Amino acid sequence: METAFARGFPTVWERIDHTIAGPTQVNETQRVCSGFKGQNPPRDGLSRGGSPGPGRARWTGEQGDEMTLVAAGRDVLRVISAEEGSKYDENLGPVIEEAGDLSQRLGEIWTDELPAYQQMEHEHRTVVLDDEYVSDEGIHTNQVECLWSLVQPWLAKFRGLSKQGLEQAAHTFGLLRSLNLVGAPIHSLIDCVAVNVFR
């Protein structure tokens, strides 16, 4: 269902009356783990004050795939991807290009100081997040920082995701957030899936 939704989203998105303006903000998270709610491994029962006996809350397996969430936010548009690293060509660039595909001209791109972003050929400005959240020139990635606070509870609802599941869930959340920000009617969610039937 999520795959069908993501495939149909561009067709529905271009038919929705909206205006996208302003710079494209791009940022990446610290690594998250597939396998347990897209977050860190859960603590065992004793450390949480629970029963010392075995149960569903106790984790004895491996940590799972470590992923990096990458997002591009432009005005009302949100695009998220989950990848294994933060290389520009493989992980960061595709998210930026997808945002461009969905909003036409990308315009100026604002990022943090990650060296990989220097490889892009788009107009690019940087904020050093270790020093400040907003530069003296007004450059920031606050849209994406806000998105991270929203996507983590969304991933936690699944109570554990495979690597592929984490990728798809993160991507779907970004697209759903975009529809919500433009005030799209509820039937647009159905249209994103239904459009695949008539292709």
C-alpha positions in Angstrom: 0.0 0.0 0.0 2.8 2.4 0.9 4.6 1.6 -2.3 1.5 2.3 -4.4 0.9 5.5 -2.5 4.4 6.8 -3.1 4.1 5.9 -6.8 0.8 7.7 -7.3 1.8 10.8 -5.2 3.5 12.8 -8.0 0.5 12.5 -10.2 -1.9 13.7 -7.5 0.5 16.3 -6.2 0.7 18.1 -9.6 -3.1 18.4 -9.7 -3.4 20.0 -6.3 -3.7 23.8 -6.2 -0.6 25.0 -4.3 2.4 27.3 -4.5 5.9 26.3 -3.5 8.4 29.0 -2.9 11.5 29.7 -0.9 14.8 27.8 -0.4 15.1 24.1 -0.1 16.3 23.0 3.3 18.1 19.7 3.5 19.4 17.9 6.6 20.2 14.4 7.8 19.7 12.7 11.2 22.1 10.8 13.4 21.8 7.1 12.6 18.6 5.3 13.5 18.0 1.6 13.7 15.6 -0.5 11.7 14.2 -3.4 13.8 12.9 -1.6 16.8 10.7 1.4 16.2 13.4 3.2 14.1 15.1 4.2 17.3 17.6 2.8 19.7 17.3 -0.8 21.1 14.8 -0.9 24.0 16.1 -1.3 27.5 15.5 -4.6 29.2 12.8 -5.1 31.8 15.0 -4.4 34.9 16.4 -1.1 33.6 12.8 0.1 32.9 11.6 -1.0 36.4 9.7 -3.9 34.9 9.7 -7.7 35.5 13.0 -9.5 35.6 11.5 -12.4 33.7 11.6 -12.8 29.9 9.0 -11.1 27.9 8.3 -9.2 24.7 10.0 -6.1 26.1 13.4 -7.8 26.4 15.7 -7.5 23.4 18.4 -10.1 22.9 19.1 -9.8 19.2 21.5 -7.8 17.1 21.1 -4.0 16.7 19.8 -4.3 13.1 20.5 -2.1 10.1 21.8 1.4 10.9 20.2 4.0 8.7 20.4 7.7 8.1 17.2 9.7 7.5 17.6 12.5 4.9 15.0 15.1 4.3 14.4 18.0 2.0 11.8 20.6 3.0 10.7 23.4 0.8 7.7 25.5 1.9 4.9 22.9 2.1 6.8 20.1 0.4 8.6 17.4 2.5 10.6 14.5 1.1 12.3 11.9 3.3 14.5 9.0 2.6 16.2 6.4 4.8 19.6 5.3 3.6 22.7 3.4 4.9 25.0 6.5 4.8 25.4 10.1 3.9 27.2 10.0 0.6 26.0 12.7 -1.8 25.6 10.7 -5.0 23.9 7.7 -3.3 22.0 9.2 -0.4 21.7 13.0 -0.3 21.5 13.9 -3.9 18.4 11.7 -4.8 16.4 13.4 -2.0 17.2 16.8 -3.4 16.4 15.8 -6.9 13.1 14.3 -5.9 12.2 17.6 -4.2 13.1 19.3 -7.5 10.9 16.9 -9.5 7.9 17.6 -7.3 8.4 21.4 -7.1 10.0 22.3 -10.4 13.0 24.7 -10.0 14.7 24.0 -6.7 16.1 27.5 -6.1 18.6 28.0 -3.4 19.5 25.1 -1.1 20.3 25.5 2.6 22.2 22.7 4.4 24.4 22.1 7.4 28.2 21.9 7.1 28.4 18.2 6.1 31.2 18.1 3.5 29.2 15.8 1.1 26.9 18.7 0.3 29.8 20.6 -1.3 29.5 18.2 -4.3 26.1 19.5 -5.4 25.9 21.7 -8.5 22.9 23.7 -7.2 23.1 27.2 -5.6 24.1 26.3 -2.0 24.4 28.1 1.3 25.4 26.6 4.7 24.8 27.1 8.4 27.3 25.6 10.9 24.9 23.9 13.3 27.6 23.2 15.9 27.8 27.0 16.3 24.3 28.3 15.7 20.8 27.3 14.5 20.5 30.4 12.2 23.4 32.1 10.5 23.8 35.8 10.4 22.5 35.7 6.9 19.3 33.9 8.1 20.3 30.4 6.8 18.8 27.5 8.7 17.4 24.0 8.5 14.6 24.5 11.0 11.9 23.0 8.7 13.7 19.7 8.6 14.6 19.8 12.3 10.9 20.1 13.1 10.2 17.2 10.8 12.5 14.9 12.8 10.5 15.6 15.9 7.3 14.4 14.0 8.7 11.4 12.1 10.1 9.6 15.2 6.7 9.1 16.8 5.3 7.9 13.4 8.1 5.3 13.1 7.5 4.2 16.7 3.9 3.2 15.9 5.1 0.3 13.8 6.8 -1.4 16.8 9.7 -2.5 14.7 10.5 -2.2 11.0 12.7 -4.0 8.5 15.3 -2.0 6.7 13.0 -1.7 3.7 10.0 -1.0 6.0 11.9 1.9 7.6 12.8 3.3 4.2 9.2 3.2 2.9 7.6 4.4 6.2 9.9 7.5 6.3 9.2 8.3 2.7 5.5 7.9 3.1 5.4 10.1 6.1 7.0 13.0 4.2 4.5 12.7 1.4 1.6 12.6 3.9 3.0 15.6 5.7 3.1 17.5 2.4 -0.6 16.7 1.7 -1.5 17.8 5.2 0.4 21.1 4.9 -1.5 22.1 1.7 -4.8 21.1 3.2 -5.5 18.4 0.6 -8.9 16.7 0.9 -9.0 13.2 2.4 -9.9 11.7 -1.0 -6.4 12.7 -2.3 -4.9 9.9 -0.1 -7.1 7.4 -1.9 -6.3 8.9 -5.3 -2.6 8.4 -4.7 -3.3 4.6 -4.5 -6.1 4.4 -7.0 -4.2 6.2 -9.8 -2.0 3.1 -10.1 -5.0 1.0 -11.1 -5.7 3.2 -14.2 -2.2 3.5 -15.5 
